């Protein structure tokens, strides 16, 4: 299960890297995730410092400070 989560987290980061700041709905639709699973993974990525809330705060983007 952890391996699948890590793969999906990587896909989220790749999506944001390619598409720029995005709403959670856009990410989950593109990656075919449930909203709750997408929210869980996005929150994990925020906690790990890989992504952050963008401006406006309802979008998410790559955290350039983590590179």
C-alpha positions as CSV (number, residue, x, y, z in Angstrom):
1,X,0.0,0.0,0.0
2,X,2.8,2.4,0.8
3,X,4.4,1.8,-2.6
4,X,1.2,2.7,-4.4
5,X,0.8,5.9,-2.2
6,X,4.4,6.9,-3.0
7,X,3.8,6.3,-6.8
8,X,0.6,8.4,-6.6
9,X,2.4,11.2,-4.7
10,X,5.0,11.2,-7.4
11,X,2.3,11.6,-10.0
12,X,0.8,14.5,-8.1
13,X,4.2,16.2,-8.0
14,X,4.8,15.6,-11.7
15,X,1.3,16.9,-12.5
16,X,1.9,20.1,-10.6
17,X,5.4,20.5,-12.1
18,X,4.0,20.2,-15.6
19,X,0.7,22.2,-15.1
20,X,1.6,24.8,-12.5
21,X,-0.7,25.8,-9.7
22,X,-3.8,23.6,-9.7
23,X,-7.0,23.1,-7.8
24,X,-7.4,19.8,-5.9
25,X,-10.4,19.0,-8.2
26,X,-8.2,19.2,-11.3
27,X,-5.5,17.0,-9.8
28,X,-7.9,14.2,-8.6
29,X,-9.8,14.3,-11.9
30,X,-6.6,14.0,-14.0
31,X,-5.2,11.2,-11.8
32,X,-8.6,9.5,-11.4
33,X,-8.5,9.7,-7.6
34,X,-11.3,10.1,-5.1
35,X,-11.5,13.5,-3.6
36,X,-10.7,12.1,-0.1
37,X,-7.7,10.2,-1.3
38,X,-6.4,13.2,-3.3
39,X,-6.8,15.4,-0.2
40,X,-5.0,12.9,2.0
41,X,-2.1,12.7,-0.4
42,X,-1.9,16.4,-1.0
43,X,-1.8,17.0,2.8
44,X,1.0,14.4,3.1
45,X,3.0,16.2,0.4
46,X,2.4,19.6,2.1
47,X,3.6,18.1,5.4
48,X,6.7,16.7,3.7
49,X,7.3,20.2,2.2
50,X,7.2,19.0,-1.4
51,X,4.2,21.2,-2.3
52,X,2.4,24.2,-0.8
53,X,-0.7,26.2,-1.1
54,X,-0.3,28.8,-3.8
55,X,-1.8,32.2,-4.1
56,X,-4.8,32.0,-4.2
57,X,-4.6,29.5,-1.4
58,X,-7.1,27.0,-2.8
59,X,-4.5,25.9,-5.4
60,X,-1.4,23.8,-4.8
61,X,2.0,24.1,-6.4
62,X,5.5,22.7,-6.2
63,X,7.4,24.1,-3.2
64,X,10.4,25.7,-4.8
65,X,12.0,26.0,-1.4
66,X,12.3,22.2,-1.2
67,X,14.5,21.9,-4.3
